[in-house]
Amino acid sequence: MLNKAEVLALCRAEHGDPFAVLGPHIDSKGRFWLRTLQPGATAVSAIDADSGELLFELSERHIEALGGPTGFFEASPLGRKEDIRYRLRVSWPGGVQEVDDPYRFPPVLGELDVWLLAEGSHLRPFERLGAHLREIDGVHGIAFAVWAPDAQRVSVIGDFNTWDGRRHPMRLRRECGVWEIFIPGVGAGTRYKFEIRARNGHLLPHKADPYGFSAELRPSTASVVCELPPAPTPPTAPPGNRLNRPISIYEVHLGSWQRGDDGGFLDWDEIARRLIPYVTELGFTHLELLPISEHPFDGSWGYQPLGLYAPTARFGSPQGFSNFITACHAAGLEVIVDWVPAHFPTDEHGLGRFDGHALYEHADPREGKHQDWGTLIYNFGRREVFNYLVGNALFWIERYGVDGLRVDAVASMLYRDYSRKHGEWIPNVFGGRENLEAVHFLRRMNEVLGQECPGAATYAEESTAWPSVSRPPSMGGLGFHYKWNMGWMHDILDYMGRDPIHRRYHHNQLTFGLLYAFTENFVLPLSHDEVVHGKGSLINKMAGDTWQKFANLRTLYGFMWTHPGKKLLFMGGEFAQWNEWNDAGTLDWNLLDFPMHDGVRRLIGDLNRLYRRTPALHERDFEPGGFEWISANDSDNSVIAYVRRGHDPAHAMLCVCNFTPVVRQGYRIGAPGPGSYHERINTDSEYYGGSNVGNPFGIVNAEPIAAHGREWSVALTLPPLATVVFEWEH
């Protein structure tokens, strides 16, 4: 018989090694024992697993210290052996249940998995940790595994065991700190959590699964058993990280792009039906989704996620998300997902002090807590955390077919003193402010994706002058393919907000970006961050009266789409929404009934189509040879002119921007060579809501008159507050 102390530990859910005592065992005298804990049961018997024949009855132990029945049953039938195939017939006050005994099954994790998890080098930890549909010994069930190395005891709780932590305590694989169990008869759709008793004996708040593939809709917080998504067929399109490709990104917050008639969220099928045709009609090449990992608070927009492996339940099932990605690809649209490895919120069901100690985060708040956001910072130096995050990056691309990841808040990861005062941070081992562990993590993440998913692209939201963000680790870089150009964005928005009469004194804000434009592979972002928290909408940032605001915005878009760098525009900017973005509402779609707003939408579509079909506007975005100034210094007139080139030396696009509301007749600029120049875009066209000033028939011919150091030149009529783009034909 099992000694009283161990029975008490089991009944009090304090036993740290349940597999050592529950299930079938042979004692020191060679006798067979079968033990099970079934709190609340009135009787338990063992039956033959194949025939259902009664094998023997188990007896319940009564221990005075517990004040009544224990629910602990055991038996030692004569002549029986450990390897019998049995099931349990459990009698409850309300009926009889036949179940397989979880404690008769072998370990879930193989020795190689244990080794790799302990080493922190398991490329796909999500294939072993979490909840997985399995068949063991002909029995279907779920294999659960969770990393909690400092816990005294871990149990799976859920719908299948009345959320009772006594019923399914797990086996500890001490080599890697992972607790595991196979629970027969449990299927997809089951809600579950982990009940963890800390080393000091305290029972922690119930924890959701860090590797859960699905989760309940907030405010509920349980994980939901979901089959690991199968890897989709790799796309046949050119890799998304080819730098010579056109990339024009429409950034979307799915919860507020559009809503249903009842004001609720759309599901994935309806999002696909509405969003994909809209974005493709506008000519965008990519769709970027604000984070769709499960998160507890709507107002975080997904940037404080707790379920990194679970698509949010707000829009439906994980399969729905998978179908959405497939539909995007079928329409020729690539998908970028915002990814947040920098931090996580402190909600008690999440990762914070997961096993009673700082596990995913740093223990010291000088390293482990974000001062601005009140969130916790991942401990990038801990190999299991490192593995968790690198595996997650691979998961979204490999299992859902996502084409790229935009990594949020990279600057906050790179610097130990980010948003901290003196004395509030800990230097690195060399006494510096750089977070060496985060640097190593980012490099390794990009290396793994490059090796395992060579067509995927990564984008860094990095707002400082950290060098070589978009250069390979072998060159000392971080390994991203692209970096957001925050400097360009701040300069151009500040410039466009100035009255045109004063712009001559700030002309350098137009040209300064070209001094560093080729030091990184830049994306030009007009993102969600610029239209929220009192910053106003893009149209309201523009100077002047209503007509000038629209003209300024169209000029900005023309400048942006012809400037070196890939493009990104947040939803609502394509039709000049007046109101600041409201994440709890929806875009002001009624504005498309007004010609000025619809004109901006038309311009975005035409800019995208011109950009995509014109190699000179995208092939050499990151090469100095792809850009050439014609006139950079006419600050008095606030006019700039430049040439964009692709790999074909005979082809060029001449771009001219007039940032004042003054029509300029006969404005002469140098030209790339003889021939005619055909107007392809004029942002002042009446089709876009402009005044329709331009050059007769949209064609100007070069003349052998020297200008701007060139033998040939053209005399242009420059529309007010407009960008005009000409294609050189000769």
N, C-alpha and C positions, 0 to 999 in steps of 0.2 A: 504494500500500500504506500501511496505517496505520503510523505510526512506532512504533518499538520501545518508547518510554517509555509510550505510551498503551496498547499491548498489555499491557505489564507491569502497568500500573495496573488494567486490566480483570481480568487473571488473579489479581491480588492483592486484588481487591474493594476498590480504593481510588479508582476513577474516579468523580468527582463529577458527570459529565455523560454518561452512557452513550448517551443518545439522539442525541448529537452524532456518535457514531462507529458504533454498532450499527444494524442494519437497512439499508434502501436509501439510498444517497447519490450525489450527483453531485459529483465533485471539481473542482478549479480548472481542469482542462483539459477539462471536459465529459464525462468518462468516468463510467459507472455502476459503482458498487461495492455489493456486498452482504456484510455482515459479521454474524457471530453467534458467541456464546460458549457452547460446549456442553462443559463439563469432563467428561472421561471418554468422549466419543464417539470412534468410530473413523473415521467418515466422515459428511459432510453434503452434501446436494444440494438444489437448488431445484426444485420441481415446480409445474406449473400448478395454481392453486387450484381450478379447476373440473374439469379433465379428469384431473388426476393425472399428466400427461405430464412426463417429465424435461425440465427446462429447461437446467440446467448443474450442474456439480460445483463445490464450494468446496474450497479447499486449506487444510490446517492449517498454521499458522505454528509453527515451532520456534525457541525462543529459549534459548540456552545458559544464561542466568542462571537459568532455571526448572528446569534439569536434566532436561528431557524434553518430552513433548507438552504443549502449552498448552491445548488445547481451543478455541482461537480459530481460526475458519475465515473465509476471505474469498475473493471472486472478483470479477473485472471482465470479464464476457463482452462481446465486441464486439457492437455493435448493440442492446444492451439499454437500456431506459429506466427511470427511477426508479419510474414508476407501474405497473409490472407487478403482476398479481395472482398471488401465489406462496404456497406453503407450504414448510416444511422437512421433508425426509426425513432423519432422524437414525439412524445405525447405532450401536448399543451392543453391547458384548460379548455381551449376552443376547438381542438382537433388534433390530428396526427399528421406529421410531416416526415417525408423520407428525403435525406440529404446525404451528399458525399462529405466526408470529413476532410477539411482543409489540412489537417495535421498528418495525413497519411501520404501527402505528395512531396516530391523531392524539391530541392531549392530551385528557385525561378531563374536566377542569374548563373550563367556559365562562368567557369574559372577565368577565361580570357576577358569577359566583360568586367568581372570583379577587378582584374589586374588593371585594365585600361581606365576604369572609373576611378580607382585609387590613384592612378598616375595622372589623372586629369587630361588624358590624351584620347579619350573615346570620341571619334569624329561625330558619331550619331548617338549621343546618350539618350535621346528621345526614343530610340528603338527599344530601350531596356527599362528606363525609369518611367514612372507614371502608371497608367492603367492600360493594359493591353489584353485584347481578346485572345485567348489561347485555348488549345486543346492538349491536355496532358493525360496520358494513360487512357485515351478514349473519352475523356470527360471534358466538356466545354465549361469555360469559366473565364475569370479575369485574373491576370497576374499583376499584382500591385507591387511597386517598389518606390521607396522614397529615401532621400539622403537626409539623415538626422543623426550624426555621429555622437552627439553629446547627450542624447535622450536616454532616460532610464527604461522607457517602454513606449512603443508606438503601436497603435491599433488602427485598422481601417474601420470606419463607421459609415453607415449609410442606410438607405431604404431597406436593404436586405437583412439588417440585424437590429432594427429599431434604434439605430444611432447609439448603440450600447458598446462602449469601449472594452467591455469584458469579453466579448464574443469572438473577436478576431485579432488578438495581439499577434504581432509579426515576428519574423525571424531576423536577427541582426547578423549581417555579413560584416564581421568586425574588420576585415581587411580593407574595406572601402567605406564603412560607416553607413551602409544602405540597409534599410529594413525591407523585407519582402514577404509576400504570401500569395498563394494561389487560392482563390475562393471559387469553388465550383458553383455552377448554376446561376451566376450573375451575368447579365448581358448588357448590351449597349442601351444607353438611356438612363442607367442607374445613377442616382445622385450619391456622392460620397465626399468624405473629408478624412483627415487624419487626426486622431486624438493622441496627443503627445504628453507624456509625463516627463518633466525635466529631471536632470540629474539630482536636483535637490528635493525631488518628490512632488513638486508643485505641478498641478494639472494646468496645462496651457489652454488658451482659447483654441477652439477647433480650427485646424488649418486646411485651406484649400491646397490642391495638388500643384506644386510648382511646374510640373510637366503635364498638367491636365490639358487635354486637347479640346475640351468643350467646358462651358461653365453656365451656371444659371444666369438668368437675366437679373440685373441689379433691381432691387436692393438685396435679393437673395445671393448667397456667396458660395454655394457648394460647387464642386467640380462635377462633371457629368461624364460617365463612361462613353467614349466615342472611339470608333475604330481609327487607327492611324491612317491618315489620308494616303492613298497609293500615289507613287511618284508619277506625274503626268508625262506624256510623250514630249521629249525636248522639242522646242520650236525649230522650224526650218529657216526662219528669218535670220538675217545677219546678226551677229552678237550685238547686244545693246551697249557694249562698252567700246565699240569702234569709234574712235574720236572723230572720224570724218563723216559721221552720219548726222542728218538733221534730227535734232531733239527739241521738241516744243511741248512743254508739260502744262497740263491743266490740273491745278491743285484743288482738291475737293475735301470738304468736311461733309461726310455722307449724311450726318444727322440734320444738317441745315441747308443742304443744296435744294432739295424739295422734300415735302412731307405729304402724307396721305390726306385724304379728304377729312379724316377725323383728327388731323393734327399729329398723328403718331408717325413713327419711323416707317419708312418703306422697307420691304424685305428685299433680299438679294435679287430675286427674279424681277421685281418691279424696278429696282435700281438699274438693272441691266437693260430693261426695256426702254427706260427713259434716258438714262445717262449716256450710254454708249453711242446711240445715234447722234445725240446732241454734240458730243465731243468730236466724233469723227467728221460730222458735217462742218464743224469749225476748223478742221484741218490739223488738229493737234496730233502729235505722234505718240504721246505718253499721257497716262492718267496717274496722278499721284494722290494717294489716299492718306489723309491724316491718320494717326495710328489706329489700327483696327484690332489690336490685341485687347483682351478683356481688361476693363478698368472700372473701378467702383463709382467714379464721380463724373457725370456728364460734362461738368464745367471744366474739366482738365483737357477736353478735346481728345482724350486718349493718350496724352503725354505723361500720365501717371499710371502706367499699367501694372497690374498684378498677375495677370494670366498671360505670360509672354507666348505661350504655345496655343492659346485658344482664340480664334476669331470671336469678336464680341457677339453676344447673343442678341444685341439690339436689333440686328438686321436678319436674324434667322440662324440657321444651322451652319456648321462648318462645311457640309456638303454644298449648301447654297453659295458660300463664298467660293468654293472650288469651281462651281458652275459659272459663277460670275467671271472669274479669271479666264476660263475657257471661252466664254462669250466675247470678252475683250480681245483675246488673241484671234478669234475667228473674224473679228471686224478689223484686224490689223493694228490694234491698239495695244501698246505695251503698258505694264502696270508697275509702278513704284510704290512701295509701302514705307511710310515713316516708321522708323524703328528706334526704340528708346532703351539703350543699354546703360545710360548714365546714372539712373536713379529709380527708386520705386517708393510708393507711399507707405505710410505707417499703419494702415488698416490692420486690425488685429488678426484677421483671417489670412493675412498675406505672409510675406517672406521675413518680416522683421522678427528678430529673436526667435527664429523658426523652431529650434529645439530647446529653447530656454536660454540660449546664448547668442551673441552676435555671430551669425553663420554666413549669410549672404552679404552682410554689411560689415563695416569696421566697428569695433567696439568703442573706439575713441571718437567722440563727436567732432573733434578737430579734423578727422579724416572721413568720418562716416555720415555726416549730416549736412545737407544743403541748407545754407543760411537763408536763401531767398525763398525756397519752395517748401521748407519743412519736410523734405523727403530724405530718404536714406540712400547713400552712395554704395554701389556694389564694391566689394573687396576684390579688385581685379588681380591682386597678388595671390589669392587663394585658388589653387588649381581647379577645384571642383566648381567654383563660381565662374572661373575663366571658361571651363568646359561647358557649363550651362548656357552661357551667352554665345559662345562661338557656335555651339550646336544649334541654338535658336536661329541664328542668322542663316545657317545652312537649311534648317527646317522649312522656313518660309519659301525659299527659292526651290528647294528640291521637292518638297511635298505639295506645294500649292502652285508651283509654276510662276511665282512672282518673278518679274524681270529685273528688279533692282531694289535696293534698300537705301533710303535717305536717312542717315544717322543723325539723330537730333542731339543738340547741345554738346557737340564735340569739344568746344572750348572749355566747358565746365569739367570735362574729363581730363584735359591735358594739364591743367594747372592746379596744384595743391592749394594755392591761395586764391582760387577763383571766388570772387565776391566775399573775401574774408579780410579782416583787419589784422594788423600786426599782433602776433600772439595767439591768433585763432586758427593757426594751421601748423602742420608739422612738415619740415623740410624732408626732401628725399635723402637717400644714403650719402649723397655727395654734397648735401647742404643746399641744394637748389629747389626751385619752385615747381619744376616739371614733375608730373606724375608718371614715373618711369613704368610702373605696372600697367597703367592705362595705355601708354604708348605701345608697349609690348602686346597688349590685348588687341588694339586696333590693327596693328600690323599683322598679327597672326590671323585675325578674323578675315582680313582681306586676302591673305595668302591662301587660306583654306577655301574660300569662295573661288579664288582664281584657279585652284587646282581641281576642285570638285565640280564647279559650275562655271566653266570658263566663259560662258556667254553672259553671265550676270554682271550688273554694274552697281557700284556703290557711290553714293553722293554724301559729302560731308557738309553739315551746317556748322561751319567753323568761322568765327567772327574776328579772329585775331590774325596777326602776321606770322603765325607758326609756319615755318618753311616746309615746302615740299609735301604738302598735304596730299596732292594728287600725283605723287611720284612713287615708284615702286620701293618697297623696303630695301631692296638691293642697292638703291641709290640714296638710302638714308631717309626715304619718305615714309608716309603713313600707309600708302598703298591704295588710296581711294582713286576712283577713275575721274571723279569730278568734285569740285568745291564750289559752294555758293559764294558769289561775289558780293559780300555784304557792303564793302566799301563803295562799289559802283552804285549800289542801290541807295545808300544814304546820300551820296553826293548828288545823284540825279534828282531824287525827290526834293532835296533841299533847294536845288536850282529851280525846279519847276514850280516851287511854291513862291518864288520871288517875282515881284512885279517886273515885267519885261524891261522897263526903263532902267532898272538897277542891275539887270543881268550882265551887262558889260563888265561890271566889277567882280563878277564871280565866274568868268568864262572858264577858268581853270577847272571848275567842277565838271565841265563837259569833257575835258581833254585829259585830266589827270589819270583816269582809269587805264588809258592806253600805255602809260609808263610801266605798268605791271601786268597788263592783260595777258601776257604770254608766259608768266612765271608759274601759273597753275592752269589746269583745265577747268575754266570757270563756267558756271551756270549763272545767268543774270536773273535774280529772283525778285518778283513783286509778289510777295507771299502773304499768307494770312497774318503774320506778325505785324504787317504795316497797316492793317485796316481794323484794328481792335484796340480795346483799352484806351479809348479817347483819342486815338491817332487819326480817326476819320477815314472816310473812303478815299480811293485814289482820285476820283473826280473832285472831291472837296479839297484835296491837297493842292490842286492846280490854282494858279493865280488868275485874277481877272473876273469879269462878269460871266454870266452863264455861257454865252457863245465862246468866250475865250477859254473857259475851263474845258469845254469839249475839244476845242482846237488844240489846246496845250496837251491834253491827254492823247489825242491822235498823233501829235508830233512826237510825244514820248514813245508811243508804241512803234512808230516808224523808225525812230532812232534805235530803240532796243532790238528790233528784229533785224536790223542791218549791222549792229555792233558785233564784234567778235564775242563768241560765247553762246552757249545753249540758252534756251528761253524757258521761263516759268512764270505763269500767271495764276493768281488765286481766283476762284470762282466769284462771279459778280463783277470782276474787273472787265470782263469781255463786253459788258453792256453798260458800263459806267454807272453802277449802282450808287445812288446818293447816300443811302444810309450806311453807317458803319456796320460791319458784319456782326450779326447776332446769332450766336451758336444755338440759342434756344428757339429760334424761329425758322424762317425760310428766306431765300433770296426774293427780291422784289421783282418777280417775273412780269408784273403788269407794265413795267417800264418799257418792255419791248414793243408795246403799242405806240410808243412815241418815236418819231423818225430820228431824232438826234441819238437816242439810245440804241435803236436798231442799227443806225449807221456805224456806231462804234463796233457793234457785233459783226457787221459786214466787213469792216476793215480788218478785224482780227482774223476772220476766215481768209481774206485775200492775202494778208501778210503771211499766214501759215502756208498757203498754197504756193506763193512765190518762193518762200524760204525753202520749202521741201523740193521744189523742182529746179532750183538754181544752185548748182554746185558751188559757185563763187560765194554764196552766202553761208555755207556751212562746212565745206570740205576742209578748209584750213583755219578753223576757228582758233586753234592753239599754236599757230605758226606766225611769226612776224611777216612772212611773205604773203599771208592772206589778207593783210590790211596795209593801206598806204594813204597817208594824209595828202590831200590836195591843198586844203586851207584849214589850219588849226588856230589861227591867231587873229581872226577878224572879230575881236571882242566888241568893237564899236557898233557893228551891225548884228552881233550875236548870231553869226552864221558860221557853220562848219561844213566842210566838204571832204569826202574821202572815197577811196576805191576799195572794193572787196574783190578778191581773186580766189579762184579755185586752182586745181592742178593744171587746167588748160590755160596756157599763157595767153592765148588769143581771146580769152573771154574775161570780161570784167563788168562789174556793176558800179555805177557812179551814184553816190548818195549825197544829198544836200539837205541840210536842216536849217530852217529859218525860225529862230526862237523869239521873234518879235512880231507884233500884229501889223507890220508894215509890208506892203507889196513892194518888191524890189524889181524894177524893170532893167533889163540889160545887164544883169549881174554876171560878170565874167569870171569864170574859173578855168584853171588848167584842165586839160583832158588827157586821158591815157594815150590817145592817138587819133588819127584821122578816121572819118566815118560818121555815121549817124548814131544818135543816142535816143532810144525809144523809151518813153515814160511807161513804167510798169506799175508804179504806185504813186499816187498823189493824195496825201492824207487830207487835202483841202477839197477833194472832189465832192460835188453835191450828193453823190451816191452814199457818202459817209457822213453827210450832214454839214459839209463845208461850203465855202463861198464860190467854189468852182473856178478859181483863178489858176491859170496854168499856161503852158506853151501851146501854140497853135498845132492842132492835130497830134499833140503829144510827142512831137519829134523835133529835135534840134540837131543841126549839123555842125561838126567841128570846123573851125577856121584856122588857117596857118598864122595865128596871132599868138605870140608868146605870152604866157601867164603862169604865175606860180612855178617858175622854173621849167616850164614845158613848152614845146614848140607849137602845140595845138591847144586850142581853148574853145569853150562854148559860152555864148551869151544867153543867160536864162532869165525867164520871168519867175521869180520866187514868190509863191503864195504866202499869205500871212500865217504865221504860226503853223508851219507845215513841214513835213518831210517828203521829199520827192526822190524817187529811185528810178534811175535810167539804166537800160541795158545797152552796152556798146555793141554795135553791129558794123562790121567793116569787111 
